[in-house]
Amino acid sequence: MFGRPRISLKGSGGCVGLLFLFLFLNCSKGKEGLKAQFYRDALEKIPEKYRRVKILVLYNELFQDEKGNICDLRVNSSEGALNAYREGIDNPYFVGTIDNGVTPSAAESTCYLGVFSGWGELEDSITSSKIEEFEELVDKGVAFVPFSNFWGENYASDRQLNEIDHYGAIPMLRMMPWRNYWESGYDSLYSLQRIIDGEFDSLLLAWADVIKGYKKPVMITFGVEMNGDWFPWSGVFQGGGRTEGYGDPTKPDGPERYVDAYRHIVDLFRENGVTNAIWYFHVNHTSHPDESWNEIENYYPGDDYVDWVGFSLYGKQYPDEEWLTFEEVMDPIYQTMTTLFPDKPLLIPEWGVREE
């Protein structure tokens, strides 16, 4: 969950900030804290208790919020955290390689690993060397690697697909209809209604051609964490719980617009001959606001439009948040997703926790 603006500390200036960061990181050395225990619990419990999870993607980044609070989600934020992660994924249940020319199977008694690693401000600067650096750090490879397309950049390219392919993983494309990295609130340019009305079909068709030309499997999602209140495409900014402004008067307008935008994109790809896309539905593990109109099931595009279902899963990220154990975070959303979608394979396309 990304409930507040964040600034990547890579490339950011300021002597005070750098001094604080130096002290923060050095205080984290050599001790096993709550983050390490969160990792240990997750990697012990997934094979035992949460076996529907078939893909697990670590968010490996360092951020600073607008108040200057450090949010260190990196696997090596402390020696204890790194050791806990290494030891946890050493279990052969966790798989770090895959035949990236074959559609992944959810029937296997394994969980594939993935990582967000060094993807830059626009989330589109993945290189095979950066993925290899992460592999060396944790002593295991990854089978899935996400990257994003910010629509404000207005391009379609196979560069990231080829970088991830060079490494040997399956790419995960996140289609993000916004202009800038942290432009929360309603964005009239990239409203869901304009997507539904076909105003961005040229960009979408360009991406369809790129995906079709790649030929190998690509996992694709649109508008992640739409049940939150931080992204411009969130239901709360697209009509919310009103029912009189769009479509079916018995359905909340915000979720209904999201469903129709998602379906429009999938239909465009299929109509233009894309057969190697694996579509996944990506919610946040908690809904904001926590109201009935904003429940996960209201955003679901339908079985014909979704191949996998997934959720972001974050423990504590900032100092003013409550610390919860992995099971306290995981149990409610796992129960919800497995009940709502009993026949769909499950992934965690983002997970992490701060150093504490």
NORZI-V469941 format. One record per helix or strand. SS is the DSSP state (~ for helix, > for strand). FROM is the first residue (numbers start at 1). TO is the last residue. If there is no record, write none. Layout:
((SS | FROM | TO) (SS | FROM | TO))
This chain:
((> | 6 | 8) (~ | 15 | 27) (~ | 34 | 49) (> | 53 | 60) (> | 62 | 65) (> | 70 | 72) (~ | 79 | 89) (> | 94 | 95) (> | 111 | 117) (~ | 128 | 138) (> | 144 | 150) (~ | 151 | 153) (~ | 159 | 167) (> | 170 | 176) (~ | 192 | 196) (~ | 201 | 214) (> | 218 | 222) (~ | 235 | 237) (~ | 253 | 271) (> | 277 | 284) (~ | 292 | 294) (~ | 296 | 299) (~ | 303 | 305) (> | 308 | 314) (~ | 326 | 340) (> | 345 | 352))
